[in-house]
Amino acid sequence: MASSIQQLTSSKAPSIADLYSAVRARTLEIVAPLEIEDYVVQTAEFMSPPRWHLGHTSWFFETVLQKFKTGYQTYSDEFLFYFNSYYEGFGARIERPKRGTRSRPTVKETVAYREHIDAQMSRFIEQLSERDDADTILGIVRLGLEHEMQHQELLVYDIKHLLCDQFAAPVAPAPRSLETVSGMAEVEGGLFELGYSADRGGSPTPGSPTGQPGWGGAVREGSIKSGDKSPHSKNYDFAFDNEKPQHKVFLQDFQIDRAPVSNGDYLEFINAKGYRDFRWWHSAGWEKVTQEHWRAPLYWEQRDGEWMMRDFAGLHRVSDKLNEPVSHVSFLEASAYAKWAGKRLPTEAEWEKAARGSPQSNSKQAFPWGDEGPDESRGNLFENGLWSVAPVGAFPEGQSAYGCQQMIGDVWEWTTSDYTPYPGFKSDFDQYNDKWFVGQKVLRGGSFATPRVHIRSTYRNFFYPHERWMIGGFRCAKDA
Ligand SMILES: [Fe+2]
């Protein structure tokens, strides 16, 4: 898997054309160890068969070709139906829980579809500079690549659910913990500017949606610097609409854990009969505990009275993994733990301040360690190749000005914030983020399955409070 990953990490600002080839190649590298039978199986309603991800990410680019490439012939109506996910504007589609009930299109046909779309897209991108609407189209292509990176991460979750340690993941050796990280950081309150701002790169210039269906009518000229139409330009930056606009919030003084909650911490909650005591749980959480018999994070199992956990590398004693961040816990479990521990979950504004702010000055950095992008010594993201969390204390160089570690990478961290639009929100992409602004919670920071070029400190991921098949963990906060 090294080739395209290195391309992505060695160049801090690849062109859209380079990013396109690297991102598309990596999707295929992720699935390479699968056997043909693995591609079509759906093990739960919430996951998708790997073959579906391969086709769906290509479907996204086909909608771009349909909209903008003169004379483009649709590849197959059947594929359009099967590979659409939830975009009402693009017609009928198969329901998500039924994606695994069909063996067609076959894997071979899906790969041929991908190759067709890639050939069309590379010619299309090369010729973009001749067009007046190049900015708009480059913005949508970039969105398509960010979308594909989201699906790469989903593929890791779904392959874990499908095969777990039967999947021959190319697992790199894990780094050692270099220091003990304990206690809570004190963070001063006051006004904080929450969210993405163009002054950290990028130049969102508001455009006006045309109101036409499809990406073309939906995307503002927000992601690409105006006037720079070359597909080889390095002059671009990206943030999702849900991270904008930057706006002022007022924070009280607070404390936040310097490290994510570990398996060892969480085991204490289990051993203290945390899953048997309604006092710690939201009503929705207690319902899961009583009706679905939750007793531990997903992928934990008890053998002869001992807690074990399964991951890509095999079945492990939890007692051998005590110093690793806990993962595969839902918001409901994270909240119960926090209440039991006499703490609470942070708001997303508190999380972002602890990650990007500084007690010395009022300025913000792009990442906890500074303005440069992530690398191997600062956080555990997909390119580290661990296919797993790293021990607490493995990335002291990645710590924030407040001394918080592993905020980027390892596990997405639950916050107590509802996933709703920021004040002044304007949708850049119809149906992409804005249709999900109800009932979900925000998670921050990325996981070991998140590509480096995809993560930002302002990135707002979102899942339903009961979901735990994704790589979700948490750290706690406390009022000062
Ligand atoms: Fe999608």
Boltz pocket constraint, residues with backbone or C-beta under 6 A from the ligand:
constraints:
  - pocket:
      binder: B
      contacts: [[A, 56], [A, 85], [A, 147], [A, 151]]
      max_distance: 6.0
